[in-house]
Amino acid sequence: MNIQIYCGKKNFDAQKAERWFKERRIPFQTLDLKKHKLGEREIRLMISVIGMENLIDREDKKVKEHPACYYDRAEMLIPAIQEAPWLLKLPIVRNGNRMTQGYQPDEWEKWE
């Protein structure tokens, strides 16, 4: 199992996810999106698994002010996310081609 936790600023759900994997002694890698630049393939995988409509944090006031909040095509959304990863609703937890968004221990249990 190769777990990656994509997070920006340490939010509560990211901390809970890290704790969940630590308690089960499952190794994971935390990818801070301020330092780790997302590649096009990573974003395309996120879009295919999570869905384009769920990927962006449309509840966030700052995100609502960004034009990407209203994009409906992946070709427009991918460069926007590469430039501004804070648009994403985080954390995103990845295990190979599987991904979840937010704190979802029920789903992670199935990965083991």
N, CA and C atoms as a LAMMPS dump frame, in Angstrom:
ITEM: TIMESTEP
0
ITEM: NUMBER OF ATOMS
336
ITEM: BOX BOUNDS ff ff ff
-5.0000000000000000e+02 5.0000000000000000e+02
-5.0000000000000000e+02 5.0000000000000000e+02
-5.0000000000000000e+02 5.0000000000000000e+02
ITEM: ATOMS id mol type element x y z
1 1 1 N 0.846 -1.173 0
2 1 2 C 0 0 0
3 1 3 C 0.895 1.24 0
4 2 1 N 0.61 2.148 -0.903
5 2 2 C 1.4 3.372 -1.022
6 2 3 C 0.453 4.566 -0.866
7 3 1 N 0.275 5 0.358
8 3 2 C -0.694 6.05 0.669
9 3 3 C -0.041 7.423 0.546
10 4 1 N -0.741 8.323 -0.126
11 4 2 C -0.313 9.716 -0.211
12 4 3 C -1.467 10.583 0.262
13 5 1 N -1.15 11.55 1.096
14 5 2 C -2.16 12.489 1.574
15 5 3 C -1.802 13.862 1.029
16 6 1 N -2.639 14.346 0.12
17 6 2 C -2.442 15.684 -0.445
18 6 3 C -3.135 16.677 0.482
19 7 1 N -2.368 17.663 0.946
20 7 2 C -2.979 18.68 1.802
21 7 3 C -2.298 20.018 1.554
22 8 1 N -2.986 21.066 1.903
23 8 2 C -2.422 22.411 1.812
24 8 3 C -2.038 22.794 3.219
25 9 1 N -2.685 23.798 3.727
26 9 2 C -2.456 24.112 5.13
27 9 3 C -3.053 22.966 5.947
28 10 1 N -2.481 22.704 7.08
29 10 2 C -2.941 21.59 7.892
30 10 3 C -4.367 21.854 8.369
31 11 1 N -5.334 21.199 7.736
32 11 2 C -6.691 21.352 8.217
33 11 3 C -7.06 20.175 9.108
34 12 1 N -8.191 20.249 9.739
35 12 2 C -8.597 19.254 10.716
36 12 3 C -8.731 17.864 10.09
37 13 1 N -9.331 17.786 8.902
38 13 2 C -9.507 16.485 8.249
39 13 3 C -8.17 15.855 7.855
40 14 1 N -7.221 16.675 7.433
41 14 2 C -5.89 16.149 7.077
42 14 3 C -5.214 15.575 8.317
43 15 1 N -5.328 16.266 9.444
44 15 2 C -4.731 15.769 10.689
45 15 3 C -5.393 14.469 11.132
46 16 1 N -6.714 14.387 10.997
47 16 2 C -7.423 13.161 11.367
48 16 3 C -7.009 12.009 10.453
49 17 1 N -6.838 12.282 9.168
50 17 2 C -6.412 11.242 8.224
51 17 3 C -5.018 10.726 8.588
52 18 1 N -4.102 11.647 8.865
53 18 2 C -2.743 11.245 9.252
54 18 3 C -2.781 10.382 10.51
55 19 1 N -3.568 10.803 11.485
56 19 2 C -3.682 10.054 12.741
57 19 3 C -4.248 8.656 12.473
58 20 1 N -5.261 8.559 11.599
59 20 2 C -5.891 7.275 11.298
60 20 3 C -4.861 6.293 10.737
61 21 1 N -4.031 6.737 9.8
62 21 2 C -3.023 5.854 9.214
63 21 3 C -1.904 5.54 10.21
64 22 1 N -1.517 6.527 11.023
65 22 2 C -0.474 6.286 12.04
66 22 3 C -0.922 5.237 13.038
67 23 1 N -2.172 5.335 13.508
68 23 2 C -2.678 4.394 14.508
69 23 3 C -2.676 2.961 13.992
70 24 1 N -2.811 2.786 12.7
71 24 2 C -2.823 1.454 12.097
72 24 3 C -1.46 1.053 11.557
73 25 1 N -0.48 1.883 11.832
74 25 2 C 0.897 1.66 11.378
75 25 3 C 0.976 1.436 9.871
76 26 1 N 0.171 2.212 9.148
77 26 2 C 0.198 2.162 7.688
78 26 3 C 1.066 3.327 7.227
79 27 1 N 2.168 3.037 6.544
80 27 2 C 3.041 4.132 6.1
81 27 3 C 2.32 5.022 5.08
82 28 1 N 2.555 6.307 5.182
83 28 2 C 1.961 7.254 4.246
84 28 3 C 2.93 8.389 4.006
85 29 1 N 2.67 9.107 2.944
86 29 2 C 3.49 10.258 2.576
87 29 3 C 2.556 11.46 2.522
88 30 1 N 2.949 12.544 3.185
89 30 2 C 2.155 13.767 3.137
90 30 3 C 2.747 14.679 2.075
91 31 1 N 1.901 15.107 1.159
92 31 2 C 2.346 15.996 0.088
93 31 3 C 1.722 17.364 0.305
94 32 1 N 2.542 18.3 0.739
95 32 2 C 2.08 19.67 0.943
96 32 3 C 2.012 20.347 -0.421
97 33 1 N 0.818 20.763 -0.82
98 33 2 C 0.648 21.315 -2.161
99 33 3 C 1.282 22.688 -2.325
100 34 1 N 1.768 23.263 -1.225
101 34 2 C 2.533 24.508 -1.351
102 34 3 C 3.932 24.211 -1.872
103 35 1 N 4.411 22.977 -1.624
104 35 2 C 5.755 22.59 -2.047
105 35 3 C 5.725 21.614 -3.228
106 36 1 N 4.715 20.757 -3.263
107 36 2 C 4.605 19.712 -4.292
108 36 3 C 3.713 20.209 -5.421
109 37 1 N 4.295 20.322 -6.605
110 37 2 C 3.512 20.779 -7.761
111 37 3 C 2.807 19.579 -8.38
112 38 1 N 1.5 19.705 -8.559
113 38 2 C 0.722 18.617 -9.14
114 38 3 C 0.953 18.53 -10.643
115 39 1 N 1.1 17.317 -11.115
116 39 2 C 1.259 17.094 -12.55
117 39 3 C -0.094 16.904 -13.223
118 40 1 N -0.091 17.013 -14.525
119 40 2 C -1.342 16.884 -15.276
120 40 3 C -1.975 15.507 -15.083
121 41 1 N -1.157 14.455 -15.079
122 41 2 C -1.69 13.098 -14.904
123 41 3 C -2.333 12.924 -13.534
124 42 1 N -1.713 13.506 -12.485
125 42 2 C -2.296 13.426 -11.143
126 42 3 C -3.67 14.097 -11.11
127 43 1 N -3.753 15.271 -11.712
128 43 2 C -5.013 16.012 -11.713
129 43 3 C -6.06 15.279 -12.547
130 44 1 N -5.67 14.722 -13.683
131 44 2 C -6.623 13.957 -14.499
132 44 3 C -7.159 12.754 -13.733
133 45 1 N -6.285 12.087 -12.963
134 45 2 C -6.729 10.967 -12.133
135 45 3 C -7.725 11.454 -11.074
136 46 1 N -7.426 12.594 -10.445
137 46 2 C -8.342 13.162 -9.455
138 46 3 C -9.707 13.447 -10.085
139 47 1 N -9.689 14.009 -11.283
140 47 2 C -10.944 14.333 -11.975
141 47 3 C -11.726 13.057 -12.274
142 48 1 N -11.027 12.017 -12.742
143 48 2 C -11.731 10.787 -13.113
144 48 3 C -12.283 10.04 -11.892
145 49 1 N -11.564 10.079 -10.764
146 49 2 C -12 9.336 -9.583
147 49 3 C -12.97 10.151 -8.722
148 50 1 N -12.633 11.394 -8.456
149 50 2 C -13.426 12.221 -7.55
150 50 3 C -14.539 12.958 -8.294
151 51 1 N -14.252 13.319 -9.526
152 51 2 C -15.237 14.048 -10.316
153 51 3 C -14.915 15.529 -10.345
154 52 1 N -15.072 16.118 -11.516
155 52 2 C -14.709 17.523 -11.686
156 52 3 C -15.566 18.435 -10.814
157 53 1 N -16.84 18.075 -10.649
158 53 2 C -17.743 18.933 -9.871
159 53 3 C -17.44 18.903 -8.372
160 54 1 N -16.751 17.853 -7.901
161 54 2 C -16.442 17.731 -6.468
162 54 3 C -15.021 18.137 -6.12
163 55 1 N -14.175 18.293 -7.115
164 55 2 C -12.753 18.514 -6.876
165 55 3 C -12.453 19.88 -6.266
166 56 1 N -13.178 20.888 -6.711
167 56 2 C -12.949 22.262 -6.261
168 56 3 C -13.785 22.54 -5.02
169 57 1 N -13.217 23.27 -4.092
170 57 2 C -13.924 23.627 -2.854
171 57 3 C -14.831 24.835 -3.114
172 58 1 N -15.999 24.587 -3.642
173 58 2 C -16.916 25.656 -4.045
174 58 3 C -17.583 26.368 -2.878
175 59 1 N -17.363 25.875 -1.663
176 59 2 C -17.919 26.534 -0.469
177 59 3 C -16.997 27.65 0.032
178 60 1 N -15.724 27.556 -0.307
179 60 2 C -14.729 28.519 0.164
180 60 3 C -14.922 29.875 -0.527
181 61 1 N -14.939 30.928 0.281
182 61 2 C -15.18 32.276 -0.255
183 61 3 C -14.1 32.684 -1.263
184 62 1 N -12.846 32.382 -0.925
185 62 2 C -11.726 32.731 -1.806
186 62 3 C -11.832 31.986 -3.142
187 63 1 N -12.238 30.721 -3.102
188 63 2 C -12.363 29.909 -4.313
189 63 3 C -13.488 30.442 -5.191
190 64 1 N -14.582 30.855 -4.573
191 64 2 C -15.731 31.38 -5.332
192 64 3 C -15.356 32.604 -6.158
193 65 1 N -14.345 33.338 -5.712
194 65 2 C -13.907 34.535 -6.426
195 65 3 C -13 34.204 -7.619
196 66 1 N -12.53 32.945 -7.68
197 66 2 C -11.629 32.534 -8.762
198 66 3 C -12.452 32.024 -9.945
199 67 1 N -12.077 32.397 -11.174
200 67 2 C -12.836 31.944 -12.349
201 67 3 C -12.906 30.422 -12.489
202 68 1 N -11.908 29.698 -11.974
203 68 2 C -11.885 28.231 -12.101
204 68 3 C -13.085 27.581 -11.426
205 69 1 N -13.676 28.278 -10.483
206 69 2 C -14.846 27.765 -9.786
207 69 3 C -15.979 27.482 -10.773
208 70 1 N -15.952 28.126 -11.908
209 70 2 C -17.049 28.017 -12.873
210 70 3 C -16.647 27.279 -14.157
211 71 1 N -15.432 26.716 -14.184
212 71 2 C -14.998 25.962 -15.358
213 71 3 C -15.742 24.626 -15.413
214 72 1 N -16.076 24.204 -16.628
215 72 2 C -16.755 22.923 -16.781
216 72 3 C -16.004 21.972 -17.72
217 73 1 N -14.763 22.342 -18.065
218 73 2 C -13.948 21.48 -18.92
219 73 3 C -12.593 21.235 -18.26
220 74 1 N -12.154 19.98 -18.305
221 74 2 C -10.885 19.602 -17.678
222 74 3 C -9.718 20.38 -18.263
223 75 1 N -9.752 20.666 -19.558
224 75 2 C -8.655 21.383 -20.214
225 75 3 C -8.453 22.775 -19.611
226 76 1 N -9.511 23.363 -19.098
227 76 2 C -9.402 24.679 -18.457
228 76 3 C -9.055 24.537 -16.975
229 77 1 N -9.6 23.488 -16.351
230 77 2 C -9.434 23.316 -14.91
231 77 3 C -8.025 22.872 -14.522
232 78 1 N -7.421 21.999 -15.319
233 78 2 C -6.103 21.45 -14.976
234 78 3 C -5.05 22.545 -14.804
235 79 1 N -4.863 23.46 -15.782
236 79 2 C -3.859 24.51 -15.558
237 79 3 C -4.202 25.418 -14.376
238 80 1 N -5.491 25.632 -14.126
239 80 2 C -5.892 26.474 -12.994
240 80 3 C -5.486 25.826 -11.67
241 81 1 N -5.677 24.513 -11.562
242 81 2 C -5.296 23.8 -10.335
243 81 3 C -3.78 23.76 -10.194
244 82 1 N -3.065 23.615 -11.313
245 82 2 C -1.601 23.617 -11.243
246 82 3 C -1.092 24.96 -10.736
247 83 1 N -1.727 26.036 -11.144
248 83 2 C -1.317 27.374 -10.709
249 83 3 C -1.771 27.672 -9.283
250 84 1 N -2.953 27.173 -8.929
251 84 2 C -3.546 27.505 -7.629
252 84 3 C -4.121 26.249 -6.973
253 85 1 N -3.256 25.388 -6.391
254 85 2 C -3.751 24.143 -5.787
255 85 3 C -4.678 24.367 -4.592
256 86 1 N -4.705 25.588 -4.055
257 86 2 C -5.608 25.891 -2.937
258 86 3 C -7.078 25.844 -3.363
259 87 1 N -7.33 25.714 -4.666
260 87 2 C -8.705 25.577 -5.15
261 87 3 C -9.311 24.225 -4.764
262 88 1 N -8.46 23.217 -4.548
263 88 2 C -8.927 21.862 -4.269
264 88 3 C -9.569 21.741 -2.892
265 89 1 N -10.545 20.866 -2.807
266 89 2 C -11.141 20.507 -1.517
267 89 3 C -10.255 19.405 -0.945
268 90 1 N -9.59 19.685 0.143
269 90 2 C -8.587 18.782 0.705
270 90 3 C -9.018 18.249 2.062
271 91 1 N -8.413 17.188 2.563
272 91 2 C -7.324 16.421 1.961
273 91 3 C -7.843 15.441 0.908
274 92 1 N -6.95 15.096 0.006
275 92 2 C -7.214 14.023 -0.937
276 92 3 C -6.248 12.903 -0.569
277 93 1 N -6.789 11.712 -0.323
278 93 2 C -5.98 10.561 0.071
279 93 3 C -5.943 9.603 -1.111
280 94 1 N -4.729 9.215 -1.481
281 94 2 C -4.542 8.384 -2.671
282 94 3 C -3.837 7.084 -2.326
283 95 1 N -4.326 6.011 -2.927
284 95 2 C -3.679 4.708 -2.849
285 95 3 C -3.69 4.143 -4.263
286 96 1 N -2.622 4.348 -5.002
287 96 2 C -2.572 3.925 -6.398
288 96 3 C -3.578 4.712 -7.224
289 97 1 N -4.533 4.015 -7.829
290 97 2 C -5.557 4.681 -8.628
291 97 3 C -6.831 4.964 -7.834
292 98 1 N -6.823 4.64 -6.558
293 98 2 C -7.975 4.934 -5.707
294 98 3 C -7.742 6.248 -4.984
295 99 1 N -8.818 7 -4.817
296 99 2 C -8.716 8.281 -4.11
297 99 3 C -9.985 8.558 -3.323
298 100 1 N -9.792 9.261 -2.229
299 100 2 C -10.931 9.775 -1.479
300 100 3 C -10.676 11.243 -1.196
301 101 1 N -11.738 11.921 -0.857
302 101 2 C -11.635 13.342 -0.531
303 101 3 C -12.202 13.53 0.857
304 102 1 N -11.453 14.227 1.708
305 102 2 C -11.903 14.417 3.08
306 102 3 C -11.53 13.226 3.946
307 103 1 N -12.18 13.133 5.104
308 103 2 C -11.905 12.071 6.07
309 103 3 C -12.882 10.925 5.813
310 104 1 N -12.387 9.806 5.278
311 104 2 C -13.252 8.68 4.914
312 104 3 C -12.671 7.341 5.355
313 105 1 N -12.594 7.109 6.664
314 105 2 C -11.982 5.862 7.152
315 105 3 C -12.716 4.602 6.691
316 106 1 N -14.028 4.679 6.471
317 106 2 C -14.76 3.494 6.001
318 106 3 C -14.237 3.035 4.649
319 107 1 N -13.907 3.978 3.814
320 107 2 C -13.37 3.662 2.488
321 107 3 C -11.934 3.142 2.607
322 108 1 N -11.141 3.736 3.494
323 108 2 C -9.741 3.327 3.659
324 108 3 C -9.641 1.896 4.197
325 109 1 N -10.613 1.508 5.025
326 109 2 C -10.64 0.137 5.579
327 109 3 C -10.638 -0.875 4.436
328 110 1 N -11.329 -0.555 3.362
329 110 2 C -11.441 -1.474 2.208
330 110 3 C -10.121 -1.603 1.466
331 111 1 N -9.213 -0.647 1.657
332 111 2 C -7.936 -0.672 0.962
333 111 3 C -6.973 -1.681 1.55
334 112 1 N -7.157 -1.996 2.819
335 112 2 C -6.182 -2.85 3.522
336 112 3 C -6.227 -4.287 3.031
